[in-house]
Amino acid sequence: MIVGKLIGNVLKVALAGACVYGIVNWESIMPQNDTVVDFAKKACVDEISDRYAVTQVRAYEVNENNNGYIVRASVTLARGEPAKVVCLTNAHGGVREITIDER
């Protein structure tokens, strides 16, 4: 009888602790919407390839901001020189602006 109550109390405390942990770390537990992130990345790679004379495009970083996503990419220009590109998308992943920084 005492052992049953002790186990019941331990389970209640463990459950309460797990709930508190989940609430505190909710933001880190919930991943970004991977579908939109992947769409933003692919849209930027496609748009960079269409707008500029490049032979290779590699998106290496995607960050969310208040208005959508910032996609950073490295490209190889048609004449063989590397360049860095910043692509801004809307919240749905559609390309808004592309900035190329030739090196």
C-alpha positions in Angstrom: 0.0 0.0 0.0 2.7 2.5 1.0 4.9 1.4 -2.0 1.9 1.9 -4.4 1.4 5.5 -3.1 5.1 6.2 -3.3 5.3 5.0 -6.9 2.1 7.0 -7.7 3.7 10.2 -6.2 7.0 9.7 -8.1 5.1 9.3 -11.4 3.1 12.5 -10.7 6.2 14.4 -10.0 7.9 13.0 -13.1 4.9 13.9 -15.3 4.8 17.4 -13.9 8.5 17.9 -14.5 8.2 16.6 -18.0 5.3 19.1 -18.7 7.4 22.0 -17.2 10.4 21.0 -19.3 8.2 20.8 -22.5 6.7 24.3 -21.9 10.1 25.9 -21.2 11.8 24.3 -24.2 8.8 24.5 -26.6 10.6 26.7 -29.1 13.5 24.4 -29.4 11.4 21.2 -29.6 9.2 22.5 -32.4 11.3 22.5 -35.7 10.9 25.1 -38.4 8.4 24.2 -41.1 10.9 22.1 -43.1 8.7 22.2 -46.2 8.7 26.0 -46.4 12.4 26.2 -45.6 13.2 23.6 -48.3 11.0 25.5 -50.8 12.7 28.8 -50.0 16.1 27.2 -50.4 15.2 25.6 -53.8 13.4 28.8 -55.0 16.5 30.9 -54.3 18.8 28.3 -56.0 16.5 28.3 -59.1 16.2 32.0 -59.2 19.9 32.6 -58.9 20.6 30.2 -61.7 17.9 31.9 -63.9 19.0 35.5 -63.2 22.8 35.2 -63.3 25.4 33.5 -65.4 26.6 30.9 -62.9 27.8 27.4 -63.3 27.3 26.2 -59.8 25.0 27.3 -56.9 25.2 25.9 -53.4 22.8 27.2 -50.7 24.5 26.7 -47.3 22.4 28.5 -44.8 18.7 29.3 -44.3 17.6 31.6 -41.5 14.1 32.8 -40.6 13.4 36.5 -40.1 10.3 38.6 -39.5 9.4 38.8 -43.2 10.4 35.3 -44.4 13.7 33.7 -44.9 17.3 34.7 -45.6 19.1 32.1 -47.8 22.9 32.4 -48.2 24.5 30.7 -51.1 27.9 30.5 -52.8 28.1 30.5 -56.6 30.7 30.0 -59.2 30.3 32.7 -61.9 30.5 31.7 -65.6 34.1 33.1 -65.8 35.1 30.9 -62.9 35.2 33.4 -60.0 33.5 32.6 -56.7 30.8 34.9 -55.3 28.5 35.0 -52.3 24.7 35.5 -52.7 22.1 36.6 -50.3 18.5 35.8 -51.2 15.5 37.2 -49.3 12.2 35.3 -49.5 8.7 36.0 -48.2 7.1 33.9 -45.4 5.9 31.4 -48.0 9.3 31.0 -49.6 8.8 33.1 -52.7 11.9 35.1 -53.8 11.7 38.8 -53.1 15.3 40.0 -53.6 18.7 38.7 -54.5 22.0 40.4 -53.8 25.3 39.1 -55.3 28.7 40.0 -53.8 31.4 39.3 -56.3 34.8 38.3 -54.7 
